[in-house]
Amino acid sequence: MITTADGRTLTAEDFRRIPGFRKYRVSRDGDVMNVRTGKLLQESQHRTGAFYYTLWKDDGGSTCRNYAGLVQAAWETNEAVPDGAASDFKETK
């Protein structure tokens, strides 16, 4: 289980794979988790006020994405836990 900065507790079932970013999972609330470390990423704020995450793509390049786009990409399907998201979830203590 992971506890967010605002006190919410998240489990493996709360996250889904982000298409094109197999190293990360995203919750419905826009929390992005690094699969390798099991930790939540810190979002950054653009000078316009928009919040975003810097992610490494599957092809090795980095890119910036806003959380709303990541949530939509991962949660627009009807699958409960796609691609073994629960099996590669690391719990932190």
LOZA-836423 format. One record per atom (N, C-alpha, C): residue number from 1; atom name; x, y, z. Coordinates in Angstrom, 1 decimal. Layout:
residues N
+-----+-------+--------+--------+--------+
: num : atomo :     xx :     yy :     zz :
+-----+-------+--------+--------+--------+
: NUM :    CA :      X :      Y :      Z :
...
+-----+-------+--------+--------+--------+
***
This chain:
residues 93
+-----+-------+--------+--------+--------+
: num : atomo :     xx :     yy :     zz :
+-----+-------+--------+--------+--------+
:   1 :     N :    0.8 :   -1.2 :    0.0 :
:   1 :    CA :    0.0 :    0.0 :    0.0 :
:   1 :     C :    0.9 :    1.2 :    0.0 :
:   2 :     N :    0.4 :    2.3 :   -0.6 :
:   2 :    CA :    1.1 :    3.5 :   -0.7 :
:   2 :     C :    0.1 :    4.6 :   -0.1 :
:   3 :     N :    0.7 :    5.5 :    0.7 :
:   3 :    CA :   -0.1 :    6.6 :    1.3 :
:   3 :     C :    0.4 :    7.9 :    0.6 :
:   4 :     N :   -0.6 :    8.6 :    0.0 :
:   4 :    CA :   -0.3 :    9.8 :   -0.7 :
:   4 :     C :   -0.1 :   11.0 :    0.3 :
:   5 :     N :    0.4 :   12.1 :   -0.3 :
:   5 :    CA :    0.7 :   13.3 :    0.5 :
:   5 :     C :   -0.5 :   13.8 :    1.2 :
:   6 :     N :   -1.7 :   13.6 :    0.6 :
:   6 :    CA :   -2.9 :   14.1 :    1.2 :
:   6 :     C :   -3.6 :   13.0 :    2.1 :
:   7 :     N :   -2.9 :   11.9 :    2.4 :
:   7 :    CA :   -3.4 :   10.9 :    3.3 :
:   7 :     C :   -4.2 :    9.8 :    2.7 :
:   8 :     N :   -4.4 :    9.7 :    1.4 :
:   8 :    CA :   -5.2 :    8.6 :    0.8 :
:   8 :     C :   -4.3 :    7.4 :    0.8 :
:   9 :     N :   -4.9 :    6.2 :    0.9 :
:   9 :    CA :   -4.1 :    4.9 :    0.8 :
:   9 :     C :   -4.5 :    4.3 :   -0.5 :
:  10 :     N :   -3.5 :    3.9 :   -1.3 :
:  10 :    CA :   -3.7 :    3.3 :   -2.6 :
:  10 :     C :   -3.1 :    1.9 :   -2.6 :
:  11 :     N :   -3.8 :    0.9 :   -3.3 :
:  11 :    CA :   -3.3 :   -0.4 :   -3.4 :
:  11 :     C :   -3.0 :   -0.7 :   -4.9 :
:  12 :     N :   -2.5 :   -1.9 :   -5.2 :
:  12 :    CA :   -2.2 :   -2.2 :   -6.6 :
:  12 :     C :   -3.4 :   -2.1 :   -7.5 :
:  13 :     N :   -4.5 :   -2.4 :   -7.0 :
:  13 :    CA :   -5.7 :   -2.3 :   -7.9 :
:  13 :     C :   -6.2 :   -0.9 :   -8.2 :
:  14 :     N :   -5.6 :    0.1 :   -7.5 :
:  14 :    CA :   -5.9 :    1.5 :   -7.8 :
:  14 :     C :   -5.1 :    2.0 :   -8.9 :
:  15 :     N :   -4.2 :    1.3 :   -9.5 :
:  15 :    CA :   -3.3 :    1.7 :  -10.6 :
:  15 :     C :   -3.5 :    0.9 :  -11.8 :
:  16 :     N :   -3.3 :    1.6 :  -13.0 :
:  16 :    CA :   -3.3 :    0.9 :  -14.3 :
:  16 :     C :   -2.1 :    1.4 :  -15.1 :
:  17 :     N :   -1.7 :    0.5 :  -16.0 :
:  17 :    CA :   -0.6 :    0.7 :  -16.9 :
:  17 :     C :   -0.9 :    1.9 :  -17.8 :
:  18 :     N :    0.1 :    2.7 :  -18.1 :
:  18 :    CA :   -0.1 :    3.9 :  -19.0 :
:  18 :     C :    0.5 :    3.4 :  -20.3 :
:  19 :     N :   -0.4 :    3.4 :  -21.4 :
:  19 :    CA :    0.1 :    3.0 :  -22.7 :
:  19 :     C :    1.3 :    3.8 :  -23.2 :
:  20 :     N :    2.4 :    3.1 :  -23.6 :
:  20 :    CA :    3.6 :    3.7 :  -24.0 :
:  20 :     C :    4.6 :    4.0 :  -22.9 :
:  21 :     N :    4.2 :    3.8 :  -21.7 :
:  21 :    CA :    5.0 :    4.0 :  -20.5 :
:  21 :     C :    5.0 :    2.9 :  -19.5 :
:  22 :     N :    5.6 :    1.7 :  -19.9 :
:  22 :    CA :    5.5 :    0.5 :  -19.1 :
:  22 :     C :    6.1 :    0.6 :  -17.7 :
:  23 :     N :    7.0 :    1.6 :  -17.5 :
:  23 :    CA :    7.7 :    1.8 :  -16.2 :
:  23 :     C :    6.8 :    2.5 :  -15.2 :
:  24 :     N :    5.6 :    2.9 :  -15.6 :
:  24 :    CA :    4.7 :    3.7 :  -14.7 :
:  24 :     C :    3.3 :    3.2 :  -14.7 :
:  25 :     N :    2.6 :    3.5 :  -13.6 :
:  25 :    CA :    1.2 :    3.2 :  -13.4 :
:  25 :     C :    0.5 :    4.5 :  -13.0 :
:  26 :     N :   -0.8 :    4.7 :  -13.2 :
:  26 :    CA :   -1.5 :    5.9 :  -12.8 :
:  26 :     C :   -2.8 :    5.5 :  -12.1 :
:  27 :     N :   -3.2 :    6.2 :  -11.1 :
:  27 :    CA :   -4.5 :    6.0 :  -10.4 :
:  27 :     C :   -5.5 :    6.9 :  -11.1 :
:  28 :     N :   -6.8 :    6.7 :  -10.7 :
:  28 :    CA :   -7.9 :    7.5 :  -11.3 :
:  28 :     C :   -7.7 :    9.0 :  -10.9 :
:  29 :     N :   -7.1 :    9.2 :   -9.7 :
:  29 :    CA :   -6.9 :   10.6 :   -9.2 :
:  29 :     C :   -5.7 :   11.3 :   -9.8 :
:  30 :     N :   -4.9 :   10.6 :  -10.7 :
:  30 :    CA :   -3.8 :   11.2 :  -11.3 :
:  30 :     C :   -2.4 :   11.0 :  -10.6 :
:  31 :     N :   -2.4 :   10.1 :   -9.6 :
:  31 :    CA :   -1.1 :    9.8 :   -8.9 :
:  31 :     C :   -0.4 :    8.8 :   -9.8 :
:  32 :     N :    0.9 :    9.2 :  -10.1 :
:  32 :    CA :    1.7 :    8.3 :  -11.0 :
:  32 :     C :    2.8 :    7.6 :  -10.2 :
:  33 :     N :    2.9 :    6.3 :  -10.3 :
:  33 :    CA :    3.8 :    5.5 :   -9.6 :
:  33 :     C :    4.9 :    4.9 :  -10.5 :
:  34 :     N :    6.1 :    4.9 :  -10.0 :
:  34 :    CA :    7.2 :    4.3 :  -10.7 :
:  34 :     C :    7.2 :    2.8 :  -10.3 :
:  35 :     N :    7.0 :    1.9 :  -11.3 :
:  35 :    CA :    6.9 :    0.5 :  -11.0 :
:  35 :     C :    8.1 :   -0.1 :  -10.3 :
:  36 :     N :    9.3 :    0.3 :  -10.8 :
:  36 :    CA :   10.6 :   -0.2 :  -10.2 :
:  36 :     C :   10.8 :    0.1 :   -8.8 :
:  37 :     N :   10.5 :    1.3 :   -8.4 :
:  37 :    CA :   10.7 :    1.8 :   -7.0 :
:  37 :     C :    9.5 :    1.6 :   -6.1 :
:  38 :     N :    8.3 :    1.6 :   -6.7 :
:  38 :    CA :    7.1 :    1.6 :   -6.0 :
:  38 :     C :    6.7 :    2.9 :   -5.3 :
:  39 :     N :    7.4 :    4.0 :   -5.8 :
:  39 :    CA :    7.1 :    5.3 :   -5.2 :
:  39 :     C :    6.3 :    6.2 :   -6.1 :
:  40 :     N :    5.6 :    7.1 :   -5.5 :
:  40 :    CA :    4.8 :    8.1 :   -6.3 :
:  40 :     C :    5.7 :    9.2 :   -6.9 :
:  41 :     N :    5.5 :    9.6 :   -8.1 :
:  41 :    CA :    6.3 :   10.7 :   -8.7 :
:  41 :     C :    5.8 :   12.0 :   -8.2 :
:  42 :     N :    6.7 :   12.9 :   -8.1 :
:  42 :    CA :    6.3 :   14.3 :   -7.8 :
:  42 :     C :    6.0 :   15.1 :   -9.0 :
:  43 :     N :    4.8 :   15.7 :   -9.0 :
:  43 :    CA :    4.5 :   16.5 :  -10.2 :
:  43 :     C :    5.1 :   17.8 :  -10.2 :
:  44 :     N :    5.3 :   18.4 :  -11.4 :
:  44 :    CA :    5.9 :   19.7 :  -11.5 :
:  44 :     C :    4.9 :   20.7 :  -12.0 :
:  45 :     N :    5.1 :   22.0 :  -11.9 :
:  45 :    CA :    4.2 :   23.0 :  -12.3 :
:  45 :     C :    4.8 :   23.9 :  -13.4 :
:  46 :     N :    4.1 :   23.9 :  -14.5 :
:  46 :    CA :    4.6 :   24.8 :  -15.6 :
:  46 :     C :    4.3 :   26.3 :  -15.2 :
:  47 :     N :    5.0 :   27.2 :  -15.9 :
:  47 :    CA :    4.8 :   28.6 :  -15.6 :
:  47 :     C :    3.4 :   29.1 :  -15.8 :
:  48 :     N :    2.7 :   28.3 :  -16.7 :
:  48 :    CA :    1.3 :   28.6 :  -16.9 :
:  48 :     C :    0.3 :   28.2 :  -15.8 :
:  49 :     N :    0.9 :   27.4 :  -14.9 :
:  49 :    CA :    0.1 :   26.9 :  -13.8 :
:  49 :     C :   -0.3 :   25.4 :  -14.0 :
:  50 :     N :   -0.1 :   24.8 :  -15.2 :
:  50 :    CA :   -0.5 :   23.5 :  -15.4 :
:  50 :     C :    0.5 :   22.5 :  -14.7 :
:  51 :     N :   -0.1 :   21.4 :  -14.2 :
:  51 :    CA :    0.7 :   20.4 :  -13.5 :
:  51 :     C :    1.0 :   19.3 :  -14.5 :
:  52 :     N :    2.3 :   18.7 :  -14.4 :
:  52 :    CA :    2.7 :   17.7 :  -15.3 :
:  52 :     C :    3.7 :   16.8 :  -14.7 :
:  53 :     N :    3.9 :   15.6 :  -15.3 :
:  53 :    CA :    5.0 :   14.7 :  -14.9 :
:  53 :     C :    5.9 :   14.5 :  -16.0 :
:  54 :     N :    7.2 :   14.3 :  -15.7 :
:  54 :    CA :    8.2 :   14.0 :  -16.7 :
:  54 :     C :    8.4 :   12.5 :  -16.6 :
:  55 :     N :    8.2 :   11.8 :  -17.7 :
:  55 :    CA :    8.2 :   10.3 :  -17.8 :
:  55 :     C :    9.2 :    9.9 :  -18.9 :
:  56 :     N :    9.8 :    8.7 :  -18.7 :
:  56 :    CA :   10.6 :    8.0 :  -19.7 :
:  56 :     C :    9.7 :    7.1 :  -20.5 :
:  57 :     N :    9.7 :    7.3 :  -21.9 :
:  57 :    CA :    8.9 :    6.5 :  -22.8 :
:  57 :     C :    9.6 :    5.1 :  -22.9 :
:  58 :     N :    8.8 :    4.2 :  -23.5 :
:  58 :    CA :    9.3 :    2.8 :  -23.7 :
:  58 :     C :   10.5 :    2.8 :  -24.7 :
:  59 :     N :   10.6 :    3.8 :  -25.6 :
:  59 :    CA :   11.7 :    3.8 :  -26.5 :
:  59 :     C :   12.9 :    4.5 :  -26.0 :
:  60 :     N :   12.9 :    5.0 :  -24.7 :
:  60 :    CA :   14.0 :    5.6 :  -24.1 :
:  60 :     C :   14.1 :    7.1 :  -24.0 :
:  61 :     N :   13.2 :    7.8 :  -24.7 :
:  61 :    CA :   13.2 :    9.2 :  -24.6 :
:  61 :     C :   12.3 :    9.7 :  -23.5 :
:  62 :     N :   12.5 :   10.9 :  -23.0 :
:  62 :    CA :   11.7 :   11.5 :  -22.0 :
:  62 :     C :   10.7 :   12.4 :  -22.6 :
:  63 :     N :    9.6 :   12.6 :  -21.9 :
:  63 :    CA :    8.5 :   13.5 :  -22.3 :
:  63 :     C :    7.8 :   14.0 :  -21.1 :
:  64 :     N :    7.0 :   15.1 :  -21.3 :
:  64 :    CA :    6.2 :   15.7 :  -20.2 :
:  64 :     C :    4.7 :   15.4 :  -20.6 :
:  65 :     N :    3.9 :   15.0 :  -19.6 :
:  65 :    CA :    2.5 :   14.7 :  -19.8 :
:  65 :     C :    1.7 :   15.2 :  -18.6 :
:  66 :     N :    0.5 :   15.8 :  -18.9 :
:  66 :    CA :   -0.3 :   16.2 :  -17.8 :
:  66 :     C :   -1.1 :   15.0 :  -17.2 :
:  67 :     N :   -1.4 :   15.1 :  -16.0 :
:  67 :    CA :   -2.0 :   13.9 :  -15.3 :
:  67 :     C :   -3.4 :   13.5 :  -16.0 :
:  68 :     N :   -4.2 :   14.5 :  -16.4 :
:  68 :    CA :   -5.5 :   14.2 :  -17.0 :
:  68 :     C :   -5.3 :   13.3 :  -18.3 :
:  69 :     N :   -4.4 :   13.6 :  -19.1 :
:  69 :    CA :   -4.1 :   12.8 :  -20.3 :
:  69 :     C :   -3.7 :   11.4 :  -19.9 :
:  70 :     N :   -2.9 :   11.2 :  -18.9 :
:  70 :    CA :   -2.4 :    9.9 :  -18.4 :
:  70 :     C :   -3.6 :    9.1 :  -17.9 :
:  71 :     N :   -4.4 :    9.7 :  -17.1 :
:  71 :    CA :   -5.6 :    9.1 :  -16.5 :
:  71 :     C :   -6.5 :    8.6 :  -17.6 :
:  72 :     N :   -6.8 :    9.4 :  -18.6 :
:  72 :    CA :   -7.6 :    9.1 :  -19.7 :
:  72 :     C :   -7.1 :    7.9 :  -20.5 :
:  73 :     N :   -5.8 :    7.9 :  -20.8 :
:  73 :    CA :   -5.2 :    6.9 :  -21.6 :
:  73 :     C :   -5.2 :    5.5 :  -20.9 :
:  74 :     N :   -5.0 :    5.5 :  -19.6 :
:  74 :    CA :   -4.9 :    4.3 :  -18.8 :
:  74 :     C :   -6.3 :    3.8 :  -18.4 :
:  75 :     N :   -7.3 :    4.6 :  -18.1 :
:  75 :    CA :   -8.5 :    4.2 :  -17.6 :
:  75 :     C :   -9.7 :    4.2 :  -18.6 :
:  76 :     N :   -9.4 :    4.5 :  -19.9 :
:  76 :    CA :  -10.5 :    4.5 :  -20.8 :
:  76 :     C :  -11.0 :    3.1 :  -21.2 :
:  77 :     N :  -10.2 :    2.1 :  -20.9 :
:  77 :    CA :  -10.7 :    0.7 :  -21.1 :
:  77 :     C :  -11.5 :    0.2 :  -20.0 :
:  78 :     N :  -12.1 :   -1.0 :  -20.1 :
:  78 :    CA :  -12.9 :   -1.6 :  -19.1 :
:  78 :     C :  -12.2 :   -2.6 :  -18.3 :
:  79 :     N :  -10.9 :   -2.8 :  -18.5 :
:  79 :    CA :  -10.2 :   -3.8 :  -17.8 :
:  79 :     C :   -9.9 :   -3.4 :  -16.3 :
:  80 :     N :  -10.0 :   -4.4 :  -15.4 :
:  80 :    CA :   -9.9 :   -4.1 :  -14.0 :
:  80 :     C :   -8.4 :   -3.8 :  -13.7 :
:  81 :     N :   -7.5 :   -4.7 :  -14.0 :
:  81 :    CA :   -6.1 :   -4.5 :  -13.7 :
:  81 :     C :   -5.3 :   -5.1 :  -14.9 :
:  82 :     N :   -5.1 :   -4.3 :  -15.9 :
:  82 :    CA :   -4.4 :   -4.8 :  -17.1 :
:  82 :     C :   -3.0 :   -5.1 :  -17.0 :
:  83 :     N :   -2.5 :   -6.0 :  -17.8 :
:  83 :    CA :   -1.1 :   -6.3 :  -18.0 :
:  83 :     C :   -0.3 :   -6.6 :  -16.7 :
:  84 :     N :   -0.9 :   -7.3 :  -15.8 :
:  84 :    CA :   -0.2 :   -7.7 :  -14.6 :
:  84 :     C :    0.2 :   -6.5 :  -13.6 :
:  85 :     N :   -0.6 :   -5.5 :  -13.6 :
:  85 :    CA :   -0.2 :   -4.3 :  -12.8 :
:  85 :     C :   -0.1 :   -4.7 :  -11.3 :
:  86 :     N :   -0.9 :   -5.6 :  -10.9 :
:  86 :    CA :   -0.8 :   -6.0 :   -9.4 :
:  86 :     C :    0.5 :   -6.8 :   -9.2 :
:  87 :     N :    0.9 :   -7.6 :  -10.2 :
:  87 :    CA :    2.0 :   -8.5 :  -10.0 :
:  87 :     C :    3.4 :   -7.8 :   -9.9 :
:  88 :     N :    3.5 :   -6.6 :  -10.5 :
:  88 :    CA :    4.8 :   -5.9 :  -10.5 :
:  88 :     C :    4.7 :   -4.7 :   -9.6 :
:  89 :     N :    3.7 :   -4.6 :   -8.8 :
:  89 :    CA :    3.5 :   -3.4 :   -7.9 :
:  89 :     C :    4.4 :   -3.7 :   -6.7 :
:  90 :     N :    5.2 :   -2.7 :   -6.3 :
:  90 :    CA :    6.1 :   -2.8 :   -5.1 :
:  90 :     C :    5.5 :   -2.1 :   -4.0 :
:  91 :     N :    5.4 :   -2.7 :   -2.9 :
:  91 :    CA :    4.9 :   -2.1 :   -1.7 :
:  91 :     C :    6.0 :   -1.4 :   -0.9 :
:  92 :     N :    5.8 :   -0.2 :   -0.5 :
:  92 :    CA :    6.8 :    0.5 :    0.3 :
:  92 :     C :    6.3 :    0.6 :    1.8 :
:  93 :     N :    7.3 :    0.6 :    2.7 :
:  93 :    CA :    6.9 :    0.7 :    4.1 :
:  93 :     C :    7.4 :    2.0 :    4.7 :
+-----+-------+--------+--------+--------+
***
